[in-house]
Amino acid sequence: MTQLDVRPRAGDTAPGAAPADGGVRGKGLGGNSVGLMGSAVIGVSTVAPVYCLTSTLGSTAGEVGVQMPAVFLAGFLPMLLVAFAYRELNKAVPDCGTSFTWTVKAFGPRVGWMCGWGLVIATIIVLSNLAGVATSYFWLLAGEITGSESIAALDDSKPVHILTCLALIAVATAISYRGMTATKGVQYALVGLQLVVLAVFVAMAVQKAGSGEFASSLDFSWSWLNPFAVQSFAAFTAGLSLSIFMFWGWDACLTANEETVGSEKTPGRAALIAMVVLVGSYLATGVAAQMAVGSGDSGLGLANPETSDNVFAALAGPVMGPGLGILLFVAVLASAAASLQTTFIPVARTVLAMSSYEALPASYARVHPRFRTPGRATVMAGVATGVFYTVMTLVSEHVLVDTIYALGLMICFYYALTAFACAWYFRADLTRSFRDLAFKGLFPVGGGLLLTAVFGKTLYDMWDPAYGSGSAVLGVGSVFVIGVGLLLLGVVLMLVMQRRSPAFFRGEILTKETPALVVED
């Protein structure tokens, strides 16, 4: 298929085009495709709130008990502080490469390349996980609708599971390939469905708690919001790492900044709106569920190990009844499917930006002439996701599980680097006003330090073979081997690209003072 070459030359300016802010390259993406609401919806969708809740409510309750809502707030804090860093950087440099572009400008090409790699590999892992979850819930829902256990059991067949998973990946890739307008339309419906179902669940859970129908019901207490009431620091950090994972993905709306109306301000505002919607949804659902069934480890208790990895599957019938309960299954499927589709946005646009600045092969620096999307980068992400999931599933499900556990390392890695990049990039502005000091310095550094602490603690915990699936390599936990191994793979690929594109790594392509470089038709 014909692609549009958007590789610019230094000093070239397209007829009638204004120089790009911050000395970044125009890449030929479809501008003004998404407004404030659409951008916020993309941020919420990528996080997949219903999926995150059903998979982590129980685990978090198992770690910190009734302090689960407090840990949600604690996990929200570093993400909010980092969100301010993203907002300030986006105002100055509205580039779809986001973390990659900003850290290159702040710290140089090698640190920036590794930051971009952290985002890309984290996204591929998440895409694989989301595709697997969507597949499982597809067959589970089909079994519920038909009343057939044999249909639900089809998910246990590896060939059927893999083929269904690949089909879902292909559909999500195709929608993302067609551009932000198609993406936005699908997301309004899927995100709206998720939030409505959560609201119904919260209302019915509170009603069940008040009726005393469940013996494990609890009365609400403001102490649930006190993070200092967690019994141990180890339990707090374990719960915090789960909470941070629940907020990952809000920055997808910033990677679409070149396609957003008001690219300097709208994506940052959308990110903050998405964060508020997410923390509100998590707190309301967590409190309501805890009031209804408690946080115990037996019966319907959230921390019951037999149901903690999929809380909504256990609570759907008891809380909402058999009729409405099926809506929770639909919502989880919609959540995973919606996130699967929007998660292509950050990885494709990061790859596009890295290629545009010659940090990756030039073939990915092309956009589709009609849809104005990074077509090749999107297809590459879809193929990589399908291959990764298929290989991991066939080799060992333990390896696939451990890869997901290693995800937290990547998230903390590139978010923290971006936060520190903000403070360093704007270091000359920090003495101009208290606002600059707070939003460009103190808040980003605070968020970066918190995430660095979680990174270090996670790295330490990963060394233990008991972390994750319990498997080990030469006595070292396989999660540690996978997490560190993926980062080292990035170093190897960076060295390969350094030989192929020495100009970028000499700092000649993208620096803080890079002159404006724009698209040429």
C-alpha positions, 0 to 999 in steps of 0.5 A: 500500500502506498505510504507517504514519506514524511522524513524531513530534511534539516532546514526544509519547510513545507509551503505555508507550514509554520515551524513546529514548536520546540524544534520537533518534526512534523510527521504527517499525522491527521491534525485536529482529529480529537478534541478534549473529551475524545482525548480524555476518553482515550486515556481512560480506555487505555487504562481499562478500568473495569479489567484493572478492578476485577484483576487487582481488587482482590490482590490489593485487599490481600496485601493491605486489607481494608486499607485498599482505598488508601493504597489506591490514593497512594498509587494515584499520587506519583501518577498525578505528579508525573502527569504534571510533568507530561503536561508541562513538557507537552506545552513546550514540545507537543511531539507524539514521541512524548517520553522518547522525545522529551528525554532525548532533549533533556538527557541526550540520545542514549537515555532517550532511546532507552526511555522510548524502548521502555515504553514500547516493550511495556506496551507490547507486554500489555497488548499481549495480556489484554488480548489474552484477557479479552479472548478468555472473557469472549468465550466465558461470555459466550458460555454465559449467554448460551448456557453451555459449559462446553462453549465456555470451555473452548478457551481451555483449548490452546489452538482455539484460544490462540486463534481467537486472540490473534483475530482480536489483535487483527481487529484492534490493529485494523481499527487503529490503522484507520485513524483517530476518528475511527478510534474515538467513535469506538471508544465513546461506546466502550468507555461509556458502557464501562462507567455505566456498569461500574455505577450500577455495581457501586449502587447495588453493592452499597444497597446490599451492604445496607441490607445485611444480606452478606455476613461479611458486610462492613460499615464504611470507615474513614480509616480505610483512606489512611495509608499509615494504617497499613500493617507493614511497609512491605505490604504497603509497597506491594499494594502500591505497585499494584495500584500504580499498575492500575493507573498505567496508560493515561498518557496515551492521550498525550501520544496523540497530541499531534492529532489533537485540537489545541495540541499544546494544552488539550492533551495535558488537560485530558490526561488530568481529566482521565486521572480524576475519572480513574481515581474516582471510579477506583475509590467508589468501586473499592469502597462499595465492594468492601462494604458489601462483602468485606476484605476477608480471605474466605467466602465472597471476601475480596481477598479470597485466593480462589477468586481474587484474580477475577473479583467481578466473576465472583461478585456479579451474581451475588451483588447484581443478580443473574440478570444484571450480573452478565453486564459485568462480564460484558463490561470486562470484555469491553474494557479489555477490548477497548484498551487493546485497541487504544494501546496501539496508539502510544506504541505506534506513535512512539515508533513513528517518532523514533524513526522520524528522528532516525533512532529506528529504521526509516521505513517506520517514519511513514504515514498512510496517505488517506488515514494519516496514521503511522500505518507501518508502525501500527501493523508492526505493533500488531504483528509483534503482539501476536507473535509474542503472545503465541510464542509465550503461550506455546513455550510456557504459561509461567513465562507469560505470567512472569512477563506480565509481572515484569511490566511494573519495572518498565512502567516505573522506568520510563515514567520516572525518566520522563518526570526527571526530564521535565525538571532538567529540561526546565531547570532555567525556569524554576526560579522564575515563579513559584508555579514554575518551581512547583509544576516543572520542578518539585512535583515531577521530581517528587513523582520520579523519586516515588517511582524510582523507589518502587522500581528499586523495591520491585527489582529487589523483590524480583530476585526471589524465585517466589515472586511471580509464577515461582520459577527460577533461572540458576536460582534467580527469579524468572521475573527478574531475569525477564525484566532485566533481560528486556531492558538489556535487550534494549541496550543491544538494539540501541548499540545496533542502531548506533552503528546504523544511525550514528548522527542521531547518537552523536546528538545531531538530529534531536537536541534541546536547540534543534531547529524546526523540521517539518513535513515535506509532501 
